[in-house]
Amino acid sequence: MSGKDRQKQLAREHYERQMHRRVERETKARKTAIIGSTVGTVVVIGGIVAATVLLGGSGDSSPTDAAATPSANGSADPEASASAAGPQPTAFDKAAGTCGYVPAAEGGQAKDVGMPPAKVDLSPKTMTLKTSQGDIVIKLDAEKTPCTVGSFAFLASKDYFDGSKCHRLGSAEFPVLQCGDPLATADGKGMTDGQGGPGYRFVDENLEGAKYTRGVVAMANSGPNTNGSQFFIVFGDTGLGPNYTPFGTVTKGLEIIDKVNKGGVITPGQDGTGAPKKTVEIKDVTISAKS
């Protein structure tokens, strides 16, 4: 082999390595974008198909390994979102009974209703989503996810979710319904669906041993500690890794989501997810003491 041929071969191999790394980065980004949550937040699922909807791009994502992921804003680099400059959220302080909510990094659209109070209530609670398809009742675990439940209680008190639409429906491979983007159109055309949030973020909670089986309700995100307002309800069993805060369990209304799932999606993305044909509009969210 001549010197020129050798140089060409080395250049070709270098290019192939670059492209391989690029594909890996884009795949990782799509994975972590599936279940998006707030401005600059998103999620990933192990072995399904990644979607950059949760907080980042178009509300649907493209396939990665074989799994989809719940993400909040579909940002190109969820880890970068999480480590963006600025104050970092802090975990629940048992002694003070407080959580450290902080402003979210720029990059998404926000419906600003203020910041939740640092002091949170650990008493058992029930959240009811009054939707256009019927009521979905969720038992919240405030003891294990105090910051998450504290945020939902605050947003519900501000009517934050009223009029919002669940913008992403999964499939048999990725059985989740994602909601919580107050600005999503959920019509199959919204290029920014999955990018909306409350303008603040908070820490991940209750991840150790987390399983995402039928009935589990968890936060969508765009990387570590980027939770906002987007969440997903699991209507099957997923292969997601423990990256999304599980904060509740559906006790009534799963059949509603099953019905929505049977209706299919408007325009399926490469991973099969998309806006549901049967629109799920959240009319009101109430949180009360556990009954």
QUIFENFEN-V36543 format. One record per helix or strand of 2 or more residues. SS is the DSSP state (A for helix, B for strand). FROM is the first residue (numbers start at 1). TO is the last residue. If there is no record, write none. Layout:
{{SS & FROM & TO} {SS & FROM & TO}}
This chain:
{{A & 3 & 31} {A & 78 & 82} {B & 90 & 93} {B & 98 & 100} {B & 102 & 103} {B & 109 & 110} {B & 125 & 131} {B & 134 & 140} {A & 146 & 157} {B & 164 & 165} {B & 168 & 169} {B & 176 & 179} {B & 196 & 197} {B & 200 & 202} {B & 216 & 219} {B & 231 & 234} {B & 246 & 252} {A & 254 & 263} {B & 281 & 289}}
